[in-house]
Amino acid sequence: MIELNPGDTVVIRAGEDWPEHLFRVDYIFDDCVGGYSLTGPMAGEYGEPDLGLVLRVHASAD
């Protein structure tokens, strides 16, 4: 399992309706993360992608 912290920037796996993109983690829940897309067609949009969609940490908060 990937260790995530608020403020991390992660890579979200491409899905049927969206490309792979960067996402800033603001909240960590039991089964998903909450935050904002940084790149791609959903840039600036709030979302709660499932933890399984997180490929890796792109940049750590610290």
Backbone bond lengths (Angstrom), bond angles and torsions (degrees), N, CA, C in turn:
res aa  C-N    CA-C-N  psi(-1)  N-CA   C-N-CA  omega(-1)  CA-C   N-CA-C  phi
1 M - - - 1.456 - - 1.525 109.48 -
2 I 1.306 115.89 141.24 1.458 122.03 -179.64 1.529 109.12 -80.60
3 E 1.323 116.83 132.37 1.462 120.50 176.16 1.524 108.77 -81.15
4 L 1.323 115.91 122.72 1.459 121.55 -178.05 1.515 110.46 -119.08
5 N 1.330 115.12 147.00 1.456 122.04 177.48 1.524 109.09 -135.24
6 P 1.335 117.30 148.48 1.462 119.05 174.86 1.529 109.86 -54.94
7 G 1.316 116.22 136.37 1.456 122.06 -178.55 1.516 113.92 97.22
8 D 1.337 117.49 -14.51 1.467 120.47 176.79 1.524 110.17 -65.89
9 T 1.316 115.96 148.37 1.464 122.09 169.18 1.515 106.44 -105.32
10 V 1.333 116.06 125.42 1.457 121.08 -177.12 1.526 110.26 -119.91
11 V 1.320 115.18 163.09 1.462 121.83 174.63 1.525 107.20 -98.62
12 I 1.328 115.95 124.43 1.461 122.06 178.00 1.527 108.76 -97.07
13 R 1.308 115.51 130.54 1.467 122.83 179.93 1.533 110.60 -60.21
14 A 1.321 116.15 143.32 1.464 120.89 175.95 1.526 109.62 -64.11
15 G 1.307 115.42 144.45 1.456 121.62 176.37 1.516 109.75 -122.36
16 E 1.289 116.22 -174.45 1.460 120.79 -179.85 1.526 111.78 -62.93
17 D 1.334 116.02 -33.59 1.464 120.55 -174.74 1.523 114.82 -110.37
18 W 1.338 118.30 5.03 1.464 120.29 -179.16 1.526 109.89 -151.54
19 P 1.340 116.78 151.17 1.468 120.70 176.69 1.531 110.52 -84.53
20 E 1.316 116.24 166.51 1.462 120.41 172.10 1.527 107.54 -57.13
21 H 1.335 116.79 137.71 1.463 119.11 -177.18 1.522 111.32 -155.03
22 L 1.331 114.91 166.32 1.462 121.59 177.50 1.520 109.41 -88.67
23 F 1.330 115.15 145.85 1.461 122.17 -174.28 1.523 108.18 -142.75
24 R 1.337 117.20 131.44 1.468 121.25 177.04 1.523 109.36 -92.13
25 V 1.322 116.65 124.08 1.461 122.52 -179.14 1.529 109.46 -83.59
26 D 1.333 116.56 120.15 1.462 121.59 174.90 1.522 111.54 -104.84
27 Y 1.335 116.38 -32.46 1.466 122.02 -177.97 1.520 109.10 -136.15
28 I 1.322 115.86 148.60 1.461 121.29 175.97 1.522 107.52 -122.45
29 F 1.327 116.14 120.28 1.452 122.69 179.27 1.526 108.66 -108.41
30 D 1.324 117.81 178.56 1.465 121.56 -178.85 1.525 113.09 -61.20
31 D 1.333 116.96 -37.78 1.465 120.16 -173.43 1.526 114.61 -124.44
32 C 1.338 117.03 1.57 1.463 119.94 -178.40 1.525 109.98 -157.88
33 V 1.325 115.01 174.35 1.463 121.18 173.66 1.520 107.97 -120.00
34 G 1.310 116.58 150.66 1.458 121.37 176.89 1.510 109.27 -114.81
35 G 1.317 115.92 140.22 1.454 119.65 179.02 1.515 111.00 168.65
36 Y 1.326 115.41 -156.17 1.460 121.08 -172.36 1.521 112.37 -124.71
37 S 1.326 115.56 138.27 1.462 121.59 173.19 1.520 108.39 -68.27
38 L 1.317 116.07 136.13 1.463 121.10 -179.55 1.521 112.61 -102.31
39 T 1.325 116.83 -25.49 1.462 121.02 -178.05 1.524 109.53 -134.80
40 G 1.315 115.43 170.22 1.458 120.73 176.61 1.514 112.59 83.73
41 P 1.327 116.38 -174.91 1.465 121.08 -175.12 1.530 113.82 -67.53
42 M 1.328 117.44 -15.23 1.466 120.27 179.52 1.527 112.09 -104.28
43 A 1.325 117.91 16.34 1.469 121.60 -179.28 1.524 109.97 -53.45
44 G 1.329 115.30 131.54 1.458 121.28 179.57 1.515 114.38 88.86
45 E 1.319 117.29 -7.21 1.467 121.55 -178.43 1.524 110.81 -90.92
46 Y 1.347 116.12 139.44 1.459 121.66 174.67 1.521 108.98 -76.48
47 G 1.324 116.24 143.58 1.457 120.78 176.31 1.511 111.27 -154.52
48 E 1.319 115.76 168.82 1.461 122.66 177.47 1.526 109.49 -134.17
49 P 1.349 116.87 72.61 1.462 119.58 -179.87 1.528 112.28 -69.56
50 D 1.325 115.45 145.51 1.463 121.42 176.23 1.522 110.16 -59.70
51 L 1.318 116.38 149.20 1.464 120.95 179.09 1.527 111.61 -58.03
52 G 1.325 117.84 -30.65 1.454 121.66 179.69 1.519 114.00 -66.25
53 L 1.331 117.42 -15.06 1.465 121.02 178.66 1.528 112.37 -86.74
54 V 1.333 117.43 -10.93 1.465 121.08 179.97 1.527 108.40 -79.30
55 L 1.334 116.26 115.53 1.465 120.67 179.81 1.522 112.21 -80.50
56 R 1.340 115.58 -45.19 1.469 119.96 -177.24 1.525 108.99 -169.10
57 V 1.328 115.25 165.07 1.462 120.98 173.38 1.522 107.45 -82.82
58 H 1.315 116.52 125.19 1.464 122.56 179.15 1.528 110.17 -86.33
59 A 1.332 116.75 -42.29 1.466 122.50 178.72 1.520 108.27 -148.29
60 S 1.312 115.91 129.57 1.455 121.74 -179.70 1.523 110.48 -80.23
61 A 1.331 116.30 150.01 1.461 121.71 -179.20 1.521 112.40 -65.27
62 D 1.311 117.62 -28.01 1.470 119.23 -177.25 1.470 111.76 -98.18
